[in-house]
Amino acid sequence: MNGWVIGGIACMLYSLIVGYFAYKKSPGLIKLVKMKMGKKMTDKGAITTTWVMVGLIFVFGIVCFILA
């Protein structure tokens, strides 16, 4: 197992965990995203941003597996 496989596993695990919290609409996650992205962001905008990032990181994990 090389670094690409380990990185792919880590990316996919991270995206699954964050995706779970986004699905449950965790107040802590929403607060963190709003704090990092801007205070004028709505809750729906924070959840949408989180889903986009989860998708990108999951795809990156798959790319890591392909490159391995």
mmCIF file of the N, C-alpha and C atoms, coordinates in Angstrom:
data_MODEL
# 
_entry.id   MODEL 
# 
loop_
_atom_site.group_PDB 
_atom_site.id 
_atom_site.type_symbol 
_atom_site.label_atom_id 
_atom_site.label_alt_id 
_atom_site.label_comp_id 
_atom_site.label_asym_id 
_atom_site.label_entity_id 
_atom_site.label_seq_id 
_atom_site.pdbx_PDB_ins_code 
_atom_site.Cartn_x 
_atom_site.Cartn_y 
_atom_site.Cartn_z 
_atom_site.occupancy 
_atom_site.B_iso_or_equiv 
_atom_site.pdbx_formal_charge 
_atom_site.auth_seq_id 
_atom_site.auth_comp_id 
_atom_site.auth_asym_id 
_atom_site.auth_atom_id 
_atom_site.pdbx_PDB_model_num 
ATOM 1   N N  . MET A 1 1  ? 0.848   -1.177 0.000   1.00 0.00 ? 1  MET A N  1 
ATOM 2   C CA . MET A 1 1  ? 0.000   0.000  0.000   1.00 0.00 ? 1  MET A CA 1 
ATOM 3   C C  . MET A 1 1  ? 0.891   1.237  0.000   1.00 0.00 ? 1  MET A C  1 
ATOM 4   N N  . ASN A 1 2  ? 0.680   2.086  -0.980  1.00 0.00 ? 2  ASN A N  1 
ATOM 5   C CA . ASN A 1 2  ? 1.492   3.293  -1.040  1.00 0.00 ? 2  ASN A CA 1 
ATOM 6   C C  . ASN A 1 2  ? 0.690   4.502  -0.548  1.00 0.00 ? 2  ASN A C  1 
ATOM 7   N N  . GLY A 1 3  ? 1.292   5.654  -0.651  1.00 0.00 ? 3  GLY A N  1 
ATOM 8   C CA . GLY A 1 3  ? 0.679   6.867  -0.129  1.00 0.00 ? 3  GLY A CA 1 
ATOM 9   C C  . GLY A 1 3  ? -0.602  7.276  -0.827  1.00 0.00 ? 3  GLY A C  1 
ATOM 10  N N  . TRP A 1 4  ? -0.712  6.967  -2.129  1.00 0.00 ? 4  TRP A N  1 
ATOM 11  C CA . TRP A 1 4  ? -1.921  7.323  -2.862  1.00 0.00 ? 4  TRP A CA 1 
ATOM 12  C C  . TRP A 1 4  ? -3.136  6.578  -2.325  1.00 0.00 ? 4  TRP A C  1 
ATOM 13  N N  . VAL A 1 5  ? -2.952  5.313  -1.996  1.00 0.00 ? 5  VAL A N  1 
ATOM 14  C CA . VAL A 1 5  ? -4.072  4.514  -1.475  1.00 0.00 ? 5  VAL A CA 1 
ATOM 15  C C  . VAL A 1 5  ? -4.479  5.021  -0.096  1.00 0.00 ? 5  VAL A C  1 
ATOM 16  N N  . ILE A 1 6  ? -3.495  5.287  0.740   1.00 0.00 ? 6  ILE A N  1 
ATOM 17  C CA . ILE A 1 6  ? -3.784  5.795  2.085   1.00 0.00 ? 6  ILE A CA 1 
ATOM 18  C C  . ILE A 1 6  ? -4.470  7.164  1.996   1.00 0.00 ? 6  ILE A C  1 
ATOM 19  N N  . GLY A 1 7  ? -3.998  8.020  1.094   1.00 0.00 ? 7  GLY A N  1 
ATOM 20  C CA . GLY A 1 7  ? -4.635  9.327  0.899   1.00 0.00 ? 7  GLY A CA 1 
ATOM 21  C C  . GLY A 1 7  ? -6.053  9.203  0.382   1.00 0.00 ? 7  GLY A C  1 
ATOM 22  N N  . GLY A 1 8  ? -6.276  8.244  -0.520  1.00 0.00 ? 8  GLY A N  1 
ATOM 23  C CA . GLY A 1 8  ? -7.624  8.013  -1.038  1.00 0.00 ? 8  GLY A CA 1 
ATOM 24  C C  . GLY A 1 8  ? -8.580  7.549  0.045   1.00 0.00 ? 8  GLY A C  1 
ATOM 25  N N  . ILE A 1 9  ? -8.104  6.626  0.887   1.00 0.00 ? 9  ILE A N  1 
ATOM 26  C CA . ILE A 1 9  ? -8.929  6.135  2.000   1.00 0.00 ? 9  ILE A CA 1 
ATOM 27  C C  . ILE A 1 9  ? -9.242  7.281  2.965   1.00 0.00 ? 9  ILE A C  1 
ATOM 28  N N  . ALA A 1 10 ? -8.231  8.088  3.272   1.00 0.00 ? 10 ALA A N  1 
ATOM 29  C CA . ALA A 1 10 ? -8.429  9.202  4.200   1.00 0.00 ? 10 ALA A CA 1 
ATOM 30  C C  . ALA A 1 10 ? -9.429  10.213 3.640   1.00 0.00 ? 10 ALA A C  1 
ATOM 31  N N  . CYS A 1 11 ? -9.323  10.524 2.347   1.00 0.00 ? 11 CYS A N  1 
ATOM 32  C CA . CYS A 1 11 ? -10.254 11.480 1.737   1.00 0.00 ? 11 CYS A CA 1 
ATOM 33  C C  . CYS A 1 11 ? -11.682 10.950 1.752   1.00 0.00 ? 11 CYS A C  1 
ATOM 34  N N  . MET A 1 12 ? -11.838 9.675  1.435   1.00 0.00 ? 12 MET A N  1 
ATOM 35  C CA . MET A 1 12 ? -13.194 9.128  1.398   1.00 0.00 ? 12 MET A CA 1 
ATOM 36  C C  . MET A 1 12 ? -13.789 8.997  2.795   1.00 0.00 ? 12 MET A C  1 
ATOM 37  N N  . LEU A 1 13 ? -12.986 8.634  3.777   1.00 0.00 ? 13 LEU A N  1 
ATOM 38  C CA . LEU A 1 13 ? -13.488 8.578  5.154   1.00 0.00 ? 13 LEU A CA 1 
ATOM 39  C C  . LEU A 1 13 ? -13.887 9.969  5.645   1.00 0.00 ? 13 LEU A C  1 
ATOM 40  N N  . TYR A 1 14 ? -13.034 10.947 5.363   1.00 0.00 ? 14 TYR A N  1 
ATOM 41  C CA . TYR A 1 14 ? -13.331 12.321 5.763   1.00 0.00 ? 14 TYR A CA 1 
ATOM 42  C C  . TYR A 1 14 ? -14.630 12.809 5.130   1.00 0.00 ? 14 TYR A C  1 
ATOM 43  N N  . SER A 1 15 ? -14.795 12.536 3.831   1.00 0.00 ? 15 SER A N  1 
ATOM 44  C CA . SER A 1 15 ? -16.004 13.006 3.164   1.00 0.00 ? 15 SER A CA 1 
ATOM 45  C C  . SER A 1 15 ? -17.253 12.286 3.676   1.00 0.00 ? 15 SER A C  1 
ATOM 46  N N  . LEU A 1 16 ? -17.133 11.015 4.034   1.00 0.00 ? 16 LEU A N  1 
ATOM 47  C CA . LEU A 1 16 ? -18.283 10.308 4.592   1.00 0.00 ? 16 LEU A CA 1 
ATOM 48  C C  . LEU A 1 16 ? -18.675 10.851 5.960   1.00 0.00 ? 16 LEU A C  1 
ATOM 49  N N  . ILE A 1 17 ? -17.687 11.159 6.791   1.00 0.00 ? 17 ILE A N  1 
ATOM 50  C CA . ILE A 1 17 ? -17.965 11.694 8.126   1.00 0.00 ? 17 ILE A CA 1 
ATOM 51  C C  . ILE A 1 17 ? -18.593 13.089 8.030   1.00 0.00 ? 17 ILE A C  1 
ATOM 52  N N  . VAL A 1 18 ? -17.995 13.958 7.221   1.00 0.00 ? 18 VAL A N  1 
ATOM 53  C CA . VAL A 1 18 ? -18.543 15.307 7.078   1.00 0.00 ? 18 VAL A CA 1 
ATOM 54  C C  . VAL A 1 18 ? -19.905 15.258 6.385   1.00 0.00 ? 18 VAL A C  1 
ATOM 55  N N  . GLY A 1 19 ? -20.069 14.346 5.423   1.00 0.00 ? 19 GLY A N  1 
ATOM 56  C CA . GLY A 1 19 ? -21.358 14.180 4.760   1.00 0.00 ? 19 GLY A CA 1 
ATOM 57  C C  . GLY A 1 19 ? -22.448 13.751 5.726   1.00 0.00 ? 19 GLY A C  1 
ATOM 58  N N  . TYR A 1 20 ? -22.092 12.899 6.680   1.00 0.00 ? 20 TYR A N  1 
ATOM 59  C CA . TYR A 1 20 ? -23.063 12.481 7.697   1.00 0.00 ? 20 TYR A CA 1 
ATOM 60  C C  . TYR A 1 20 ? -23.515 13.676 8.530   1.00 0.00 ? 20 TYR A C  1 
ATOM 61  N N  . PHE A 1 21 ? -22.554 14.504 8.949   1.00 0.00 ? 21 PHE A N  1 
ATOM 62  C CA . PHE A 1 21 ? -22.924 15.673 9.746   1.00 0.00 ? 21 PHE A CA 1 
ATOM 63  C C  . PHE A 1 21 ? -23.719 16.688 8.922   1.00 0.00 ? 21 PHE A C  1 
ATOM 64  N N  . ALA A 1 22 ? -23.427 16.784 7.624   1.00 0.00 ? 22 ALA A N  1 
ATOM 65  C CA . ALA A 1 22 ? -24.198 17.682 6.767   1.00 0.00 ? 22 ALA A CA 1 
ATOM 66  C C  . ALA A 1 22 ? -25.615 17.149 6.593   1.00 0.00 ? 22 ALA A C  1 
ATOM 67  N N  . TYR A 1 23 ? -25.758 15.840 6.473   1.00 0.00 ? 23 TYR A N  1 
ATOM 68  C CA . TYR A 1 23 ? -27.082 15.229 6.333   1.00 0.00 ? 23 TYR A CA 1 
ATOM 69  C C  . TYR A 1 23 ? -27.923 15.462 7.584   1.00 0.00 ? 23 TYR A C  1 
ATOM 70  N N  . LYS A 1 24 ? -27.287 15.367 8.755   1.00 0.00 ? 24 LYS A N  1 
ATOM 71  C CA . LYS A 1 24 ? -27.996 15.591 10.022  1.00 0.00 ? 24 LYS A CA 1 
ATOM 72  C C  . LYS A 1 24 ? -28.177 17.072 10.330  1.00 0.00 ? 24 LYS A C  1 
ATOM 73  N N  . LYS A 1 25 ? -27.575 17.936 9.524   1.00 0.00 ? 25 LYS A N  1 
ATOM 74  C CA . LYS A 1 25 ? -27.628 19.395 9.700   1.00 0.00 ? 25 LYS A CA 1 
ATOM 75  C C  . LYS A 1 25 ? -27.169 19.784 11.104  1.00 0.00 ? 25 LYS A C  1 
ATOM 76  N N  . SER A 1 26 ? -25.970 19.334 11.426  1.00 0.00 ? 26 SER A N  1 
ATOM 77  C CA . SER A 1 26 ? -25.373 19.587 12.730  1.00 0.00 ? 26 SER A CA 1 
ATOM 78  C C  . SER A 1 26 ? -25.145 21.088 12.933  1.00 0.00 ? 26 SER A C  1 
ATOM 79  N N  . PRO A 1 27 ? -25.629 21.637 14.056  1.00 0.00 ? 27 PRO A N  1 
ATOM 80  C CA . PRO A 1 27 ? -25.441 23.073 14.304  1.00 0.00 ? 27 PRO A CA 1 
ATOM 81  C C  . PRO A 1 27 ? -23.966 23.471 14.400  1.00 0.00 ? 27 PRO A C  1 
ATOM 82  N N  . GLY A 1 28 ? -23.142 22.564 14.920  1.00 0.00 ? 28 GLY A N  1 
ATOM 83  C CA . GLY A 1 28 ? -21.717 22.870 15.026  1.00 0.00 ? 28 GLY A CA 1 
ATOM 84  C C  . GLY A 1 28 ? -21.062 23.001 13.664  1.00 0.00 ? 28 GLY A C  1 
ATOM 85  N N  . LEU A 1 29 ? -21.424 22.127 12.737  1.00 0.00 ? 29 LEU A N  1 
ATOM 86  C CA . LEU A 1 29 ? -20.885 22.188 11.382  1.00 0.00 ? 29 LEU A CA 1 
ATOM 87  C C  . LEU A 1 29 ? -21.358 23.448 10.669  1.00 0.00 ? 29 LEU A C  1 
ATOM 88  N N  . ILE A 1 30 ? -22.629 23.766 10.811  1.00 0.00 ? 30 ILE A N  1 
ATOM 89  C CA . ILE A 1 30 ? -23.171 24.967 10.170  1.00 0.00 ? 30 ILE A CA 1 
ATOM 90  C C  . ILE A 1 30 ? -22.477 26.216 10.713  1.00 0.00 ? 30 ILE A C  1 
ATOM 91  N N  . LYS A 1 31 ? -22.274 26.245 12.015  1.00 0.00 ? 31 LYS A N  1 
ATOM 92  C CA . LYS A 1 31 ? -21.606 27.398 12.642  1.00 0.00 ? 31 LYS A CA 1 
ATOM 93  C C  . LYS A 1 31 ? -20.166 27.526 12.146  1.00 0.00 ? 31 LYS A C  1 
ATOM 94  N N  . LEU A 1 32 ? -19.464 26.399 12.026  1.00 0.00 ? 32 LEU A N  1 
ATOM 95  C CA . LEU A 1 32 ? -18.075 26.415 11.567  1.00 0.00 ? 32 LEU A CA 1 
ATOM 96  C C  . LEU A 1 32 ? -17.977 26.896 10.126  1.00 0.00 ? 32 LEU A C  1 
ATOM 97  N N  . VAL A 1 33 ? -18.845 26.400 9.265   1.00 0.00 ? 33 VAL A N  1 
ATOM 98  C CA . VAL A 1 33 ? -18.817 26.811 7.853   1.00 0.00 ? 33 VAL A CA 1 
ATOM 99  C C  . VAL A 1 33 ? -19.152 28.283 7.719   1.00 0.00 ? 33 VAL A C  1 
ATOM 100 N N  . LYS A 1 34 ? -20.157 28.741 8.446   1.00 0.00 ? 34 LYS A N  1 
ATOM 101 C CA . LYS A 1 34 ? -20.533 30.151 8.381   1.00 0.00 ? 34 LYS A CA 1 
ATOM 102 C C  . LYS A 1 34 ? -19.414 31.044 8.905   1.00 0.00 ? 34 LYS A C  1 
ATOM 103 N N  . MET A 1 35 ? -18.703 30.586 9.923   1.00 0.00 ? 35 MET A N  1 
ATOM 104 C CA . MET A 1 35 ? -17.606 31.367 10.481  1.00 0.00 ? 35 MET A CA 1 
ATOM 105 C C  . MET A 1 35 ? -16.454 31.454 9.473   1.00 0.00 ? 35 MET A C  1 
ATOM 106 N N  . LYS A 1 36 ? -16.170 30.370 8.770   1.00 0.00 ? 36 LYS A N  1 
ATOM 107 C CA . LYS A 1 36 ? -15.056 30.361 7.826   1.00 0.00 ? 36 LYS A CA 1 
ATOM 108 C C  . LYS A 1 36 ? -15.394 31.061 6.513   1.00 0.00 ? 36 LYS A C  1 
ATOM 109 N N  . MET A 1 37 ? -16.632 30.950 6.048   1.00 0.00 ? 37 MET A N  1 
ATOM 110 C CA . MET A 1 37 ? -16.995 31.463 4.728   1.00 0.00 ? 37 MET A CA 1 
ATOM 111 C C  . MET A 1 37 ? -17.586 32.875 4.772   1.00 0.00 ? 37 MET A C  1 
ATOM 112 N N  . GLY A 1 38 ? -18.131 33.284 5.875   1.00 0.00 ? 38 GLY A N  1 
ATOM 113 C CA . GLY A 1 38 ? -18.714 34.624 5.970   1.00 0.00 ? 38 GLY A CA 1 
ATOM 114 C C  . GLY A 1 38 ? -19.978 34.598 6.803   1.00 0.00 ? 38 GLY A C  1 
ATOM 115 N N  . LYS A 1 39 ? -20.142 35.591 7.631   1.00 0.00 ? 39 LYS A N  1 
ATOM 116 C CA . LYS A 1 39 ? -21.254 35.597 8.577   1.00 0.00 ? 39 LYS A CA 1 
ATOM 117 C C  . LYS A 1 39 ? -22.602 35.840 7.900   1.00 0.00 ? 39 LYS A C  1 
ATOM 118 N N  . LYS A 1 40 ? -22.612 36.364 6.677   1.00 0.00 ? 40 LYS A N  1 
ATOM 119 C CA . LYS A 1 40 ? -23.880 36.645 6.012   1.00 0.00 ? 40 LYS A CA 1 
ATOM 120 C C  . LYS A 1 40 ? -24.458 35.411 5.327   1.00 0.00 ? 40 LYS A C  1 
ATOM 121 N N  . MET A 1 41 ? -23.775 34.290 5.396   1.00 0.00 ? 41 MET A N  1 
ATOM 122 C CA . MET A 1 41 ? -24.237 33.063 4.760   1.00 0.00 ? 41 MET A CA 1 
ATOM 123 C C  . MET A 1 41 ? -25.420 32.482 5.537   1.00 0.00 ? 41 MET A C  1 
ATOM 124 N N  . THR A 1 42 ? -26.398 31.972 4.806   1.00 0.00 ? 42 THR A N  1 
ATOM 125 C CA . THR A 1 42 ? -27.548 31.350 5.446   1.00 0.00 ? 42 THR A CA 1 
ATOM 126 C C  . THR A 1 42 ? -27.218 29.897 5.803   1.00 0.00 ? 42 THR A C  1 
ATOM 127 N N  . ASP A 1 43 ? -28.092 29.283 6.584   1.00 0.00 ? 43 ASP A N  1 
ATOM 128 C CA . ASP A 1 43 ? -27.890 27.876 6.936   1.00 0.00 ? 43 ASP A CA 1 
ATOM 129 C C  . ASP A 1 43 ? -27.939 26.986 5.698   1.00 0.00 ? 43 ASP A C  1 
ATOM 130 N N  . LYS A 1 44 ? -28.860 27.277 4.801   1.00 0.00 ? 44 LYS A N  1 
ATOM 131 C CA . LYS A 1 44 ? -28.978 26.490 3.578   1.00 0.00 ? 44 LYS A CA 1 
ATOM 132 C C  . LYS A 1 44 ? -27.713 26.645 2.719   1.00 0.00 ? 44 LYS A C  1 
ATOM 133 N N  . GLY A 1 45 ? -27.173 27.837 2.660   1.00 0.00 ? 45 GLY A N  1 
ATOM 134 C CA . GLY A 1 45 ? -25.940 28.072 1.911   1.00 0.00 ? 45 GLY A CA 1 
ATOM 135 C C  . GLY A 1 45 ? -24.761 27.320 2.515   1.00 0.00 ? 45 GLY A C  1 
ATOM 136 N N  . ALA A 1 46 ? -24.720 27.251 3.845   1.00 0.00 ? 46 ALA A N  1 
ATOM 137 C CA . ALA A 1 46 ? -23.649 26.524 4.514   1.00 0.00 ? 46 ALA A CA 1 
ATOM 138 C C  . ALA A 1 46 ? -23.741 25.030 4.229   1.00 0.00 ? 46 ALA A C  1 
ATOM 139 N N  . ILE A 1 47 ? -24.944 24.484 4.244   1.00 0.00 ? 47 ILE A N  1 
ATOM 140 C CA . ILE A 1 47 ? -25.127 23.063 3.955   1.00 0.00 ? 47 ILE A CA 1 
ATOM 141 C C  . ILE A 1 47 ? -24.784 22.769 2.496   1.00 0.00 ? 47 ILE A C  1 
ATOM 142 N N  . THR A 1 48 ? -25.193 23.642 1.582   1.00 0.00 ? 48 THR A N  1 
ATOM 143 C CA . THR A 1 48 ? -24.874 23.454 0.162   1.00 0.00 ? 48 THR A CA 1 
ATOM 144 C C  . THR A 1 48 ? -23.371 23.499 -0.067  1.00 0.00 ? 48 THR A C  1 
ATOM 145 N N  . THR A 1 49 ? -22.694 24.438 0.562   1.00 0.00 ? 49 THR A N  1 
ATOM 146 C CA . THR A 1 49 ? -21.240 24.525 0.458   1.00 0.00 ? 49 THR A CA 1 
ATOM 147 C C  . THR A 1 49 ? -20.586 23.259 0.985   1.00 0.00 ? 49 THR A C  1 
ATOM 148 N N  . THR A 1 50 ? -21.094 22.754 2.087   1.00 0.00 ? 50 THR A N  1 
ATOM 149 C CA . THR A 1 50 ? -20.546 21.533 2.667   1.00 0.00 ? 50 THR A CA 1 
ATOM 150 C C  . THR A 1 50 ? -20.729 20.349 1.722   1.00 0.00 ? 50 THR A C  1 
ATOM 151 N N  . TRP A 1 51 ? -21.915 20.216 1.093   1.00 0.00 ? 51 TRP A N  1 
ATOM 152 C CA . TRP A 1 51 ? -22.157 19.105 0.165   1.00 0.00 ? 51 TRP A CA 1 
ATOM 153 C C  . TRP A 1 51 ? -21.246 19.192 -1.054  1.00 0.00 ? 51 TRP A C  1 
ATOM 154 N N  . VAL A 1 52 ? -21.000 20.405 -1.550  1.00 0.00 ? 52 VAL A N  1 
ATOM 155 C CA . VAL A 1 52 ? -20.101 20.565 -2.692  1.00 0.00 ? 52 VAL A CA 1 
ATOM 156 C C  . VAL A 1 52 ? -18.686 20.133 -2.316  1.00 0.00 ? 52 VAL A C  1 
ATOM 157 N N  . MET A 1 53 ? -18.227 20.554 -1.153  1.00 0.00 ? 53 MET A N  1 
ATOM 158 C CA . MET A 1 53 ? -16.882 20.179 -0.715  1.00 0.00 ? 53 MET A CA 1 
ATOM 159 C C  . MET A 1 53 ? -16.775 18.679 -0.457  1.00 0.00 ? 53 MET A C  1 
ATOM 160 N N  . VAL A 1 54 ? -17.813 18.087 0.112   1.00 0.00 ? 54 VAL A N  1 
ATOM 161 C CA . VAL A 1 54 ? -17.820 16.639 0.344   1.00 0.00 ? 54 VAL A CA 1 
ATOM 162 C C  . VAL A 1 54 ? -17.691 15.905 -0.988  1.00 0.00 ? 54 VAL A C  1 
ATOM 163 N N  . GLY A 1 55 ? -18.431 16.352 -1.984  1.00 0.00 ? 55 GLY A N  1 
ATOM 164 C CA . GLY A 1 55 ? -18.353 15.722 -3.301  1.00 0.00 ? 55 GLY A CA 1 
ATOM 165 C C  . GLY A 1 55 ? -16.979 15.849 -3.924  1.00 0.00 ? 55 GLY A C  1 
ATOM 166 N N  . LEU A 1 56 ? -16.383 17.040 -3.837  1.00 0.00 ? 56 LEU A N  1 
ATOM 167 C CA . LEU A 1 56 ? -15.049 17.246 -4.410  1.00 0.00 ? 56 LEU A CA 1 
ATOM 168 C C  . LEU A 1 56 ? -13.995 16.390 -3.723  1.00 0.00 ? 56 LEU A C  1 
ATOM 169 N N  . ILE A 1 57 ? -14.051 16.311 -2.418  1.00 0.00 ? 57 ILE A N  1 
ATOM 170 C CA . ILE A 1 57 ? -13.057 15.525 -1.684  1.00 0.00 ? 57 ILE A CA 1 
ATOM 171 C C  . ILE A 1 57 ? -13.242 14.036 -1.949  1.00 0.00 ? 57 ILE A C  1 
ATOM 172 N N  . PHE A 1 58 ? -14.492 13.587 -2.081  1.00 0.00 ? 58 PHE A N  1 
ATOM 173 C CA . PHE A 1 58 ? -14.738 12.176 -2.392  1.00 0.00 ? 58 PHE A CA 1 
ATOM 174 C C  . PHE A 1 58 ? -14.204 11.833 -3.781  1.00 0.00 ? 58 PHE A C  1 
ATOM 175 N N  . VAL A 1 59 ? -14.424 12.717 -4.744  1.00 0.00 ? 59 VAL A N  1 
ATOM 176 C CA . VAL A 1 59 ? -13.894 12.495 -6.089  1.00 0.00 ? 59 VAL A CA 1 
ATOM 177 C C  . VAL A 1 59 ? -12.370 12.482 -6.065  1.00 0.00 ? 59 VAL A C  1 
ATOM 178 N N  . PHE A 1 60 ? -11.756 13.360 -5.286  1.00 0.00 ? 60 PHE A N  1 
ATOM 179 C CA . PHE A 1 60 ? -10.304 13.364 -5.162  1.00 0.00 ? 60 PHE A CA 1 
ATOM 180 C C  . PHE A 1 60 ? -9.807  12.044 -4.576  1.00 0.00 ? 60 PHE A C  1 
ATOM 181 N N  . GLY A 1 61 ? -10.550 11.480 -3.618  1.00 0.00 ? 61 GLY A N  1 
ATOM 182 C CA . GLY A 1 61 ? -10.184 10.177 -3.056  1.00 0.00 ? 61 GLY A CA 1 
ATOM 183 C C  . GLY A 1 61 ? -10.222 9.090  -4.105  1.00 0.00 ? 61 GLY A C  1 
ATOM 184 N N  . ILE A 1 62 ? -11.226 9.130  -4.978  1.00 0.00 ? 62 ILE A N  1 
ATOM 185 C CA . ILE A 1 62 ? -11.307 8.146  -6.072  1.00 0.00 ? 62 ILE A CA 1 
ATOM 186 C C  . ILE A 1 62 ? -10.137 8.333  -7.045  1.00 0.00 ? 62 ILE A C  1 
ATOM 187 N N  . VAL A 1 63 ? -9.789  9.571  -7.334  1.00 0.00 ? 63 VAL A N  1 
ATOM 188 C CA . VAL A 1 63 ? -8.650  9.838  -8.216  1.00 0.00 ? 63 VAL A CA 1 
ATOM 189 C C  . VAL A 1 63 ? -7.366  9.296  -7.601  1.00 0.00 ? 63 VAL A C  1 
ATOM 190 N N  . CYS A 1 64 ? -7.224  9.419  -6.304  1.00 0.00 ? 64 CYS A N  1 
ATOM 191 C CA . CYS A 1 64 ? -6.030  8.871  -5.640  1.00 0.00 ? 64 CYS A CA 1 
ATOM 192 C C  . CYS A 1 64 ? -5.952  7.365  -5.830  1.00 0.00 ? 64 CYS A C  1 
ATOM 193 N N  . PHE A 1 65 ? -7.089  6.671  -5.745  1.00 0.00 ? 65 PHE A N  1 
ATOM 194 C CA . PHE A 1 65 ? -7.105  5.225  -5.969  1.00 0.00 ? 65 PHE A CA 1 
ATOM 195 C C  . PHE A 1 65 ? -6.718  4.899  -7.410  1.00 0.00 ? 65 PHE A C  1 
ATOM 196 N N  . ILE A 1 66 ? -7.187  5.695  -8.353  1.00 0.00 ? 66 ILE A N  1 
ATOM 197 C CA . ILE A 1 66 ? -6.877  5.435  -9.751  1.00 0.00 ? 66 ILE A CA 1 
ATOM 198 C C  . ILE A 1 66 ? -5.385  5.637  -10.017 1.00 0.00 ? 66 ILE A C  1 
ATOM 199 N N  . LEU A 1 67 ? -4.805  6.652  -9.405  1.00 0.00 ? 67 LEU A N  1 
ATOM 200 C CA . LEU A 1 67 ? -3.383  6.938  -9.620  1.00 0.00 ? 67 LEU A CA 1 
ATOM 201 C C  . LEU A 1 67 ? -2.460  5.947  -8.904  1.00 0.00 ? 67 LEU A C  1 
ATOM 202 N N  . ALA A 1 68 ? -2.998  5.209  -7.948  1.00 0.00 ? 68 ALA A N  1 
ATOM 203 C CA . ALA A 1 68 ? -2.159  4.288  -7.166  1.00 0.00 ? 68 ALA A CA 1 
ATOM 204 C C  . ALA A 1 68 ? -1.670  3.122  -7.958  1.00 0.00 ? 68 ALA A C  1 
# 
